[in-house]
Structure formats: C-alpha cells, structure tokens
Amino acid sequence: MNHRRTAGLGLLVYGLGTAVPFATIGVPGGAYEPAKVTAYLAQGHALSTFAIAYLGLFATLGLLAFGQGIRAELGRRGDTAWALSVAALALGVVGWFVGAGVVVATAEGGPAISAGVPLPVAHTIGEIAGLLTGCAPAFCIGVVALLMTRAPLPGWLRAFTAVAGVCGILAPLYFTFFVYLLWTLVCGAALARTRTPVATSTPALTLPA
C-alpha cells in the first residue's frame, strides 16, 4: 500500500468535507448577528442541517486515513502524528454534533425551545461548535504539518506545509483557518498523486511535475 496516497486522500476528503459544510450549515459564529442566530433557531431546517453535519462527520473520518498514512512516513515522529490525528477526529466529531444539536433540540422541543433560548446564548454555542469543528482539529493537524516538514517533500510543498502548520495552530484567529484549509486540499492532492518510486534503499517522495 502506498502510505503517501492514503494520507493524501484522507487529507483531501477531510479538507473538502470540512470546507463545504462550514460554508453551508449556517451555525452562527464570529460577529454577533441577531438575524443569523434567529434563522439558526427557526423551525423547519433540522433535517438539512443534520444532513450537512453528517457530511462533515464522515469527512472528518478522513483524518484516520491521513493519520495512518502519515504515521508510516514520519518514522519516530509517526506515533505523535497518529495520536494528534485521532485527537483531531474526536474533537471534530464533537463539534459537528454540538453545532447541529441546537437545531435538533429546537425541532424536537418545539417553539417553546426556539423562542426560549436567548440569542446571545445560541450564538455562544455556535461559536464553541465552530471552534471544536474547525479550530481544534486544525490545531492538532497543524502540529502534524510541522512534523511533516522533516519528511522528504518538494521545497515548495515543505514551505507551504510549514506556513499552513502555523496557520492551523492559530486557526482561532479565523483568517488563518482558510490558509490551513487550502493546504489540506493542495497537500492532499499532491500526496494522493504521488507516484510509487522505483525500489531503492532510501524512500523518496516523487510528485508529478
């Protein structure tokens, strides 16, 4: 099995499956907008919200493949990368359920719940869900990215991986999170396209031109 391809495909699935639900699920976060929070608590969209959350949940499982693949490539640092990948997965799963949980609670509890939850409280829960879903996994995988800079990567990818690692660790600053997400797609695609090298005593990472 080509471990680099496994890692790349897992990272690519995670990146795509995080970016799309993040942009569409509608969980409040960032600047407080009462209208956005009201729409978040409104009745009638629990199924669509939970479906989007499940897309994010299953995509987060890609971190298992990423962690397993990159573990085999990092030598003595591989166990650390694997542990951080599992931690990122666990945090992401919790975050998706928290984000969708308020919507499910209002659907099951009815208008008494949707009208009774103060908007600032719902906004705060949404913000926490965003941190758990996006920023906490980004912190863990950002550390893995820094470990990857010691792997035999092309110069451009090593430099981008170092920058993305720092951006992942600093993901709560918000704008850095998008650099990190871009890296998951670029690095994931690059590793997934890795050509199996000719047998040699020293493994080398060969990427297409």
C-alpha positions in Angstrom: 0.0 0.0 0.0 1.2 3.5 -0.8 1.1 5.3 2.5 1.5 8.7 1.0 -1.5 8.2 -1.2 -3.5 7.0 1.7 -2.5 10.1 3.7 -3.2 12.4 0.8 -6.7 11.0 0.0 -7.6 11.2 3.7 -6.4 14.8 4.0 -8.3 15.7 0.8 -11.5 14.2 1.9 -11.2 15.9 5.3 -10.5 19.3 3.7 -13.3 19.2 1.2 -15.8 17.7 3.7 -14.9 20.5 6.2 -15.0 23.5 3.8 -18.3 22.7 2.2 -20.4 22.1 5.3 -18.7 25.1 7.1 -19.9 27.3 4.2 -23.5 26.0 4.2 -24.6 24.8 7.6 -25.4 28.3 8.9 -24.2 27.8 12.5 -23.6 31.3 14.0 -20.1 32.5 14.8 -17.8 35.4 14.5 -19.6 38.8 14.8 -22.9 38.6 16.6 -25.8 38.9 14.1 -29.3 38.5 15.7 -30.9 37.7 12.3 -28.5 34.9 11.6 -29.0 33.4 15.1 -32.8 33.7 14.7 -32.6 31.8 11.4 -30.4 29.2 13.2 -33.0 28.6 15.9 -36.0 28.7 13.5 -38.1 25.6 12.9 -38.1 23.6 9.7 -34.5 23.0 8.7 -33.3 20.4 11.2 -33.1 17.6 8.6 -31.0 19.7 6.2 -28.8 20.9 9.0 -28.2 17.5 10.3 -27.5 16.1 6.8 -24.8 18.8 6.3 -23.4 18.0 9.7 -23.2 14.3 8.8 -21.3 15.2 5.7 -18.8 16.9 7.9 -18.8 14.0 10.3 -18.0 11.4 7.7 -15.4 13.7 6.1 -13.7 14.0 9.4 -13.1 10.3 9.3 -10.6 11.0 6.6 -8.2 12.0 9.3 -8.0 8.3 10.3 -6.6 7.6 6.8 -4.4 10.6 6.9 -3.0 9.8 10.3 -2.4 6.1 9.4 -0.7 7.0 6.2 1.5 9.8 7.5 2.4 7.7 10.5 4.2 5.3 8.3 6.2 8.2 6.6 7.4 10.0 9.7 9.5 7.4 11.5 9.8 8.0 15.2 7.5 11.1 14.9 4.8 8.9 13.3 3.2 7.9 16.6 2.8 11.5 17.6 1.2 12.4 14.3 -1.2 9.4 14.6 -2.2 10.4 18.2 -2.8 14.0 17.1 -4.9 12.9 14.1 -7.1 10.7 16.4 -7.5 13.7 18.7 -8.4 16.0 15.8 -11.0 13.4 14.7 -12.6 13.2 18.2 -12.8 17.0 18.6 -14.3 17.4 15.1 -17.0 14.8 15.7 -18.0 16.5 19.0 -18.1 19.9 17.2 -20.4 18.8 14.4 -22.8 17.3 16.9 -22.8 20.4 19.1 -23.4 22.6 16.0 -26.3 20.6 14.8 -27.5 19.8 18.3 -29.2 23.1 19.0 -31.2 22.9 15.7 -32.3 19.3 16.6 -33.2 20.4 20.1 -35.5 23.2 18.8 -37.1 20.8 16.3 -37.8 18.2 19.0 -38.8 20.7 21.7 -40.9 22.9 19.5 -41.5 26.7 19.7 -41.0 26.8 23.4 -37.4 25.9 22.9 -36.7 28.0 19.8 -38.3 31.1 21.4 -36.9 30.5 24.9 -33.2 30.2 24.0 -31.6 33.7 24.3 -30.0 34.7 21.1 -26.6 35.5 22.7 -26.6 32.1 24.3 -27.3 30.4 20.9 -24.6 32.5 19.3 -22.1 31.4 22.0 -23.0 27.7 21.5 -22.5 28.2 17.8 -19.1 29.8 18.3 -18.0 26.9 20.6 -19.2 24.4 17.9 -17.1 26.2 15.3 -14.0 26.1 17.5 -14.5 22.4 18.1 -15.3 21.6 14.5 -12.7 23.7 12.7 -10.1 25.2 15.0 -9.4 22.4 17.4 -8.7 19.8 14.7 -6.7 22.5 12.8 -4.6 22.9 15.9 -3.8 19.2 16.1 -3.2 18.8 12.3 -1.2 22.0 12.3 1.3 20.4 14.6 1.3 17.3 12.4 2.0 19.6 9.4 5.1 21.0 11.2 6.2 17.4 11.8 5.8 16.8 8.1 8.3 19.5 7.2 11.0 16.9 8.2 9.7 14.5 5.6 11.1 14.3 2.1 8.8 16.8 0.5 9.5 19.1 -2.5 10.7 22.5 -1.4 7.5 24.4 -2.3 5.3 21.9 -0.5 7.6 21.9 2.6 7.4 25.7 2.8 3.6 25.7 2.3 3.3 23.0 4.9 5.3 25.0 7.4 3.1 28.1 6.9 -0.1 26.0 7.0 1.0 24.3 10.2 1.4 27.7 11.9 -2.0 28.9 10.4 -3.7 25.7 11.7 -2.3 26.3 15.2 -3.5 29.9 15.1 -6.9 29.0 13.5 -9.0 30.8 16.2 -7.7 34.0 14.5 -10.2 33.0 11.8 -8.4 34.3 8.7 -5.5 31.8 9.2 -8.0 28.9 9.1 -8.6 29.4 5.4 -4.9 29.1 4.6 -4.9 25.9 6.6 -7.9 24.6 4.7 -6.3 25.5 1.3 -3.3 23.5 2.4 -5.4 20.4 3.2 -6.6 20.5 -0.4 -3.2 21.2 -2.1 -1.1 18.9 0.1 -3.8 16.2 0.0 -3.9 16.3 -3.8 -0.1 16.4 -4.1 0.3 13.3 -1.9 -2.6 11.5 -3.5 -0.9 11.9 -6.9 2.4 10.6 -5.6 4.0 8.1 -8.0 5.3 4.9 -6.5 9.1 5.2 -6.7 11.4 2.6 -8.1 12.7 0.3 -5.3 15.6 2.0 -3.6 17.3 1.8 -0.2 16.1 5.3 0.7 12.4 6.1 0.2 11.8 9.2 -1.8 8.7 11.3 -2.4 8.2 11.6 -6.1 5.5 14.1 -7.1 4.3 14.7 -10.7 5.7 17.8 -12.3 
